[in-house]
């Protein structure tokens, strides 16, 4: 447990940010999974693909994902949807 006042504040800030990042990451995973399962089922995926791309871009802009990771996820998602 921290004894220093500034470290106590830093711990509080980290908890708030962790919760926010967890929410963004969970939403991201859900949208990607929806797009992938729709593609596997042969359903129309254009809208789901755009939504998943948007969530990836949001996560990258918030700093939850590194921009290279975001690019890789979008490329793999697009490739998976093209192959189905």
C-alpha positions in Angstrom: 0.0 0.0 0.0 1.3 3.4 -0.9 2.2 5.9 1.8 3.0 8.8 -0.5 0.1 11.1 -1.3 1.0 11.5 -5.0 1.2 7.7 -5.4 -2.3 7.3 -3.8 -3.7 9.7 -6.3 -1.8 7.9 -9.1 -3.4 4.6 -8.0 -6.9 6.1 -8.0 -6.3 7.5 -11.5 -5.0 4.2 -12.7 -8.1 2.4 -11.5 -10.4 4.8 -13.3 -8.4 4.5 -16.5 -8.2 0.7 -16.2 -12.0 0.5 -16.0 -12.4 2.8 -19.0 -9.9 0.8 -21.1 -11.5 -2.5 -20.1 -14.9 -1.2 -21.4 -13.4 -0.1 -24.7 -11.5 -3.4 -25.1 -14.5 -5.5 -24.3 -16.7 -3.5 -26.8 -14.0 -3.9 -29.4 -13.8 -7.7 -29.0 -17.5 -8.0 -29.2 -17.8 -6.1 -32.5 -14.9 -8.1 -34.0 -16.5 -11.4 -33.0 -19.9 -10.4 -34.4 -18.3 -9.5 -37.8 -16.4 -12.8 -37.9 -19.3 -15.0 -37.0 -21.5 -13.3 -39.5 -18.9 -13.9 -42.2 -18.6 -17.5 -41.2 -22.4 -17.9 -41.5 -22.4 -16.3 -44.9 -24.5 -13.3 -43.8 -24.0 -9.8 -45.1 -21.1 -8.3 -43.2 -20.5 -4.8 -44.6 -22.2 -2.9 -41.8 -20.7 -5.2 -39.1 -17.2 -4.8 -40.7 -17.5 -1.0 -40.7 -18.6 -1.0 -37.1 -15.7 -3.2 -36.1 -13.2 -1.0 -38.0 -14.7 2.0 -36.2 -14.2 0.4 -32.8 -10.6 -0.5 -33.7 -9.9 3.1 -34.7 -11.5 4.4 -31.5 -9.4 2.1 -29.3 -6.2 3.1 -31.2 -7.0 6.8 -30.8 -7.7 6.4 -27.0 -4.4 4.6 -26.6 -5.9 1.3 -25.7 -4.3 -0.3 -28.8 -1.0 0.6 -30.5 -1.6 2.0 -34.0 0.3 -0.9 -35.6 -1.8 -3.4 -33.6 -5.0 -1.6 -34.8 -3.8 -1.8 -38.4 -3.0 -5.5 -38.1 -6.4 -6.2 -36.6 -8.2 -4.4 -39.4 -6.2 -6.1 -42.1 -6.8 -9.6 -40.6 -10.5 -8.8 -40.2 -10.7 -7.6 -43.8 -8.9 -10.7 -45.1 -11.1 -13.0 -43.1 -14.2 -11.4 -44.5 -12.9 -11.5 -48.1 -12.1 -15.2 -47.8 -15.6 -16.2 -46.6 
